[in-house]
Amino acid sequence: MGAKMSVKDHAVKIDEYTHEIPKKSDLGMNAPVKIYGNPSIYKMLDRGVFQQIINVSKLPGLVGHAMTMPDAHWGYGFPIGGVAAFDVNKGVISPGGIGFDINCGIRMITTNLTVAEVKPKIRELINTLYDLIPAGVGKKGSVPLSMQQFRDVAEKGTEWCIENGYGWDEDLEKQENNGCLTAADFSVVSDKAKSRGIKQLGTLGSGNHYCEVQTVNQIFDPDTAKIMGVRDKDQVVVMVHCGSRGFGHQIASDYLREFLNKMETKWNIPIYEKELSAAPINSKEGQNYLKAMSAAANFGFANRQVIMSHVRKGFEQIFGRTAEDMEMNLVYDVAHNIAKQEEYLIDGKSRQVIVHRKGATRSFGPNSKDIPSIYKSVGQPVILGGSMETGSYLLAGTEAAMRNSFGSTAHGSGRTMSRSKAKKKIKGHVLRSQMEAKGIYVRAASMAGLAEEAGFAYKNINDVIDSIHGADLSRKIAQLVPIGNIKG
Amino acid sequence: MVVVIISYRLIEDIAIADACFDLFGNSLEELFHAGFLALMETSVEVHTIKEIIEKNITLEHQNLEQLLFGFLEELIFLKDAEFLIFKKCELSINLIPETSLYTLSANVTGQEFNDEVSTITDVKAITFYQLFVRQNENGWEARVTFDL
């Protein structure tokens, strides 16, 4: 008798960037699975990714393929980098398909400053931003809220921020869904979640969350880059990466537990893994989660909006010019832990589906509905944050993504090394010195936390970019490299 | 001779972006205390916490997994809602025969976050991933994973 087949052995190579595990394979799947990644990425994918995406493929109402993006790694429930779409009537909604940090996401802001202007003041700038933006464990937010105001933030998202002086009118349209999921309903959010979130608006958090000052290192498509506000090599830009903080974390925990208690008994949905809890989208519980998750998503948009207003303020203090004069325009804000109702052409028919993106970014192509008019000709900006050391990318959504991946692409580099191994390999203060020698000035709330985020703990972002560009899930527009970073 | 009692162990190759721990204890109280330590030592340098504020946590549940989950979740709640972090924990866990419920009472001592507390990373949530609590020949063991 031969050796037992591993899950990976069921995968069939489709092309240089894609493998498929067919539905008919003897794994109890209800739908096929697609794994994106070039040979180098594919070789390194951990076994947990395969098992977890196969579990996803067993959920009811799945439409098309369950997928993993090239930055996929082992999570719980869905793998990080997992994408799945469920029929809006027969499908499910899964907190494990979105993640605890609901609407964790990234935004990118341009400036008209050059690296030559910013570099001499980078320490002063980063120190100022560090003072303005609460970062790390146990930090209170910068915006005191009454419960009524908190409700408004959760139900209106970015719009609340603009109305209250945290941003410009034009920021609103340069965010997925204009920074507001209209399904949000504060009344289905637990008191615990409200208590965790009310004092956290405008906080970065910790882990891999950051505010980074970067410079344009390479432009691949000058015309598209120009439309997105990236004009020259050495132009300075800023990225902000964070989510919905304790508010979203608690909402995820609350509904995950409720669904888990009812899955088998009430809805007859098998539990393949405890974190892969799900409810029928049309059930009362499923609808309530959709409303609460939307409230958390709005808090995530608002959180990044408030932080961006601090970034503008910090630049104004250091450079003595207004943010408007420095053209500190929002390029776009993307969510990479979220579920949304979207419409796709499937087998020639238009279908409404709930697309779950867990560690995956929306990548809507040219002429898609729901993208700002200025980006209609080129596709939405897609922002991929790399590790603190290796740099990030600006890309554009594609028509192929709309056909092949439910308008989805990767979200970052993807971890390959545990946090504790990274800490054993390097001390935070050594890493900080090494980064400074490379021209990256870092302020971190925790030196141990900094070491956990060392560049070597992540996949090579160039392999991720090669994979999504090669598979045409996104088109690369520009490469950005860090010159300063605030880490929680 | 110094005897070092290992009450928890990090599992390196599970959920690599997060933190998965095996917990050990001669009693349920020791086991839950190991969970308390794993959570606090993931979040902060515990030796930098002062014992200023005391909180009492009481919970009950039909099963021990949910009781452990609930206890750790309450500590995360206190971190975000009241900005509290803890150094010490005294626990009592009992099974009430009449109701078949496990009850937990914990006195935790610590302080509100300030600049003197050296932080590490934020634990966002306790997960159900591979969560178990069971008795073994030496006492009790459990596995718990924190989302970071």
Interface residues (C-beta under 8 A of the other chain):
Chain A: D46 G48 H73 W74 G75 Y76 G77 I80 F100 D101 G136 V137 G138 K139 K140 K192 S195 R196 G197 K199 Q200 G205 S206 G207 R245 G246 H249 Q250 A252 S253 L256 R257 L260 E273 K274 E275 S277 R415 T416 M417 S418 R419 S420 K421 A445 S446 A448 G449 E452 G488
Chain B: L10 E12 D13 I14 A15 I16 A17 D18 A19 S43 V44 E45 E73 I76 F77 K79 D80 A81 F83 I85 F113 V117 S118 T119 I120 T121 D122 K124 A125 I126 T127 F128 Y129 L131 T145 D147 L148
